[in-house]
Amino acid sequence: MVDASHPAPARASRAMAALKARWRLAMGNIRKIAILLETRNRRVRRKKCPVKPGQRPQDILAMLLLTVGIAIVALDIPTSPWIHSLPHEYISFFSSFTDLGKADWMLWGTGIYCLLMLALDWEQMSRRVRMAAVASWIYCAFVFTAVASSGLIALVLKWTLGRARPKYVELFGPVDFQLFAFKLSHTSFPSGHSTTIAAFATALALIFPAWSLLIIVCGFWIACSRIMVGAHYPSDVIAGTLIGIVVTFAIARWMARRHIGFILAGGGHIRPIFGSTSAGAYLRRLVRSGFRRGEPAHTTSRSSADDATQDESGS
């Protein structure tokens, strides 16, 4: 029993009890997600879904070697003198938005949202609000995983390959690679910003296919800004962009085969489970509810993700 004459300890005790309750909810939701994944994995193992030509690992490696090789031979050497010949206003313009390619705001935003959503009691939400909450969690987790995974790959490669940055071109030349150099001056290939923005833009284009063209164009210019500000060579940006796109598509395909957020449509195309109409309706309902409790969903044996899939199929 907390002594009423000590309000501070009482508040601390209530806060600790609330924190423990949220922790139990988060652990329960994580267990439900693990069960769902295991169920979907068993379904995938029972059916074959071959990768189309052009999307196989050997095809992707060939594309990477071809495009990056051409860029190193034909673009990297003349790019630095050309950049320095441009008016300063060009550099200032691209510098104003080049940092949008940093991963921190993407990872912190999606990561914190996913953690907060795990601490909610989804079973006490109405069915529609629960589906909107689950869908938003799935897509935020997808963006977080795509950006983090591709970023880690780029980080390992750039510290392993050790390419000198363009600002040291007069000292080392445009094709100086020092394996395992572990120097900040030799962390040019591939471009981390380009990898991050490519993964982020690809993820958004898959989630919002109606906006994909605008998203891709914006991502293209953010990636190109790394060349314009003199931070990377064209081959660095091309390599980083390909890594971000390939990793994101691989994750989306893994999810689509399990009907988690995406499905494989005709021809192997990946599309989101929620169409634009249903996604907008669910999002508005989620915002209006303020994540408050609604009419509890009827108890069924299906998971929330299954409900979302069936709802979209019938809309």
N, C-alpha and C positions, 0 to 999 in steps of 0.2 A: 504494500500500500504506500503510495507516494504522499509525503507530507505536504499539505496544501500551503504551508508557510514557506515552502521552497519552490517557487514557481519555475525557476530555471531548471532544476533537476527534473521537474515534472514535464516541462516542454521537451527536454532532451530525451526522456524516457518515451514520450509519445512519438517523437521523431524517429527514434530507433525502432520502435514497434512498427511504424509505417514503412520504414526502410526494409525491415525484415519481410513484411507482407509483400512489398513490391518484388523483393528478391525471390520469394517463393513463386510468385506469379511468373516471373521471368524464367525461372528454372522449369516450371511446368510447361510454358510455351515452347521452350527449347526442346523438351522431351517430345512434345507433339510434332514439332518440325522434324526431329530425328526419325520418328515413327513414319511420318509421311514420306520422307526421303527413302527409307528402306522399302516401303511399299512400292513406290515408283521404280526403284532400282530393280525389284523383282519383275515388274512388268517389262522393263526395257530388256532384261536378259532373255525374255521369251520371244522377242521379235528382233529381226534384223533391219537395219536402216543404213545401207552403205553410203559412204560419203561420195558426192558427185565429183567427177573430174574437175580440176581447178581449185577444189577445196581440200584436197588430200595434202598431208604434210609435205610430201616430196614436191608437189606442185607449188606450194607456198614457198618452200625453200628456193626453188628455181626462180620464182618471181622476185624474191628478195635479192638473190645474187645478180639477176639481170638488171633490175632497176637501179640498185645501189652501185653496181659496177659501172653502168653507163654514166651515172651522176658523178662518180669519182673521176672518171676519165674526161668527161665533156663539160661538166658544170662547176666543179669545185674550184679549179684553178682560176678561171676568169671571173668568178663571182665576187671575190674580195675587192679587186680593183674597181669593179663596177659599183659596188655598194659605196665605196669611199668617194666615188665621183658624183653621187646623188646629192641634191640639196639637203641641208640639215633638217628641213621641215619633214621630209620623208621619215627620217630616223625618229624624230619626235613623235610623229603620228603613230608609227608602229610600236614605239616604246610605251605608248599610253595604254595599250591593251595586251601586250605580250605576256604579262604575268597572269593572265586568265588561264594560261596553261599550267600553272602550279597546281599540284595535287592537294594541297592542304585544305583549301576551302571545300573541295569536292568530298574528301574523305571525312573531314570533321562534320560537315552538314549531313551526309547520308548516314555516317556511323552513329552519331548522336541520335538521329531520328529513329534508327533501327533499335537502339538500346531502349529508348523511351517507349517505343511501341511494344517491345517485349514485356515491359512492366505493366501493361494494361490487361485487364480481365476481359478478353475477347468474348468469352461465353456470355457475359452479361449485356453485350451489345445486341441490338436488333440484327436480323439476318443481313439486311442490305448494308448497314453500317459496318458490320463485321467483315463482309466481303470486301468493302472498300478499304478497310484497315489492313486486311491481309494482303490485298493486291498492292497497296502503296508500300507495305513492308517488303514484299517480294522484289518490286522494281528498284527500291532504294538499295536493298542488299545486292541486287544485280549490278547496279552502277558502282557501288563500293568495291565489290569483288573484281569487276573489270578494271577499274582504275588502279587498285592496289596490286593486282596480279601483273598487269602489263608494266606498271611502274617498277616493280621488283625485278622483272626480267631486264628492263632497260638499265636499271642501276647496276646489276651484276655485269652486264655486257660492257657498260662504259668504263667501269673500274678494271675490268679484265683486259679489254682491248687497248685502252690507253691512247686515244688519238688526241693530238694537240688541238687546242681551240683556235679559231680563225685569228684572234688577236695576236697569236704567236706565229703567224704565218711567215714573217720575215726571219724569225729565229729558227724555226723548225721546218718550214715548208708546209704545203697543203696535205701531204699524205704521210705524215710522221705518226707511226704507231709504235708504242712502247708497251709490250705486254706486261701486265701486272706492275705498271709504273707507280700506281697509287699516288698520283699527284693531281691536284685540282686543275692544273694547267692541261692535263691530259685526260679530260672527261667529256670529250666532244661527241663521241659516237657510241650509241645513237642519242638523239635529242630526247631528254626526259620530258620537257614541256610538250613536244610533239606527240610523244607516246601517250601522255596523259590526256591531252585534248582529243586525240584521235579515238581513244577508248571511250571517253566521255561522250563525244559527239556520236559515235557509232551506237552506243547504248541508248542515247536519247532518240536517235533515228529509228531504232528497232521498236522502242516503246511508243513513239509517236510517228508512225509512218507517213501520215498526212503532212507533217512538217519536216520530213527528212531532207528535202532539197535545201531548204533554208538553213537547217542545222549543219549540213555538210559544208555549205559555202562558208558559213561563219567559222567552223572548225578549220577549214582550209586556210583562211587568212590568219587565224591565230597561230597555226603551225608555221606558215610562211613568215610570220613576223620574227621568228627566231633567226631567219636568214637576214632579214632586213636590218635588224639591230646588231648584226655582226657576232652573234653568239654561237652560230652553228653553220656548217657547210650544208649545201643542198642534200648531199648524200646522208648526212646525219638526220635531217628532217624526214627524208623519204623512209629511211630505216625505222625511225621511231614511229612514224605514221602507220607503216605496215604492221609493226608489232602490236600497236594499240588496236588496230582493226581486227587482226587475226585472233588475238586473245579474246576480244569481246565476242566475236562471232562463235568461237569455240565454246565459250561459256553459255551463250544464248542457245546454241544447238544442244548442249548438254541439258539445259533446262527444257527446251522444246520437246525433246524425246521423252521427257517425264511429265509433260503437260504442266509445268510449273511456270506460270507467267506467260509462256509462249507455246505455240504449237507449230508443227511442221505442216505447211500447206502443200498444195500441188507443186511438183517440181523441186521439192526440198526447200522451198522458201520459208523463212521464219517470220511469223507474224504474232502480235500480242493476242492473248486470249480475250482481253477486253477490247471491243470496238470503241470508236470515238464517242458514240452516243451513250453506251452504257457506262463507259469510263467517266464521262462528264457528269452523268446522273449520280453515280456512286460518289464521286468527289464532292459534288454539291451537298449530298446527304451527309457525308463525313464531316464537312466543314460546318454545316448547320447543327449537327449533333454536338460538336465540340468535344467529341470522344466521351460523351456522357452515356450513362446506361439508357438503353431503350427497352423496348419489349423483348424479353429474352427469346433467343432463337429456339425453335422446337428442337428437341433432342433427336438427332439422327446419327446413323453410323458413318455418314460421309464426313470428310474433312471440309474445312472452309474453302480450300482451294478447289475441291471437287464441286462444291456448290457454285463457285464462281465460274468454273468451266461449263457446267450445265446451264447456268443462267445465260451465259453468252451464246451458247449454242442455240438456245431457244429464242433469242431476241432477234 
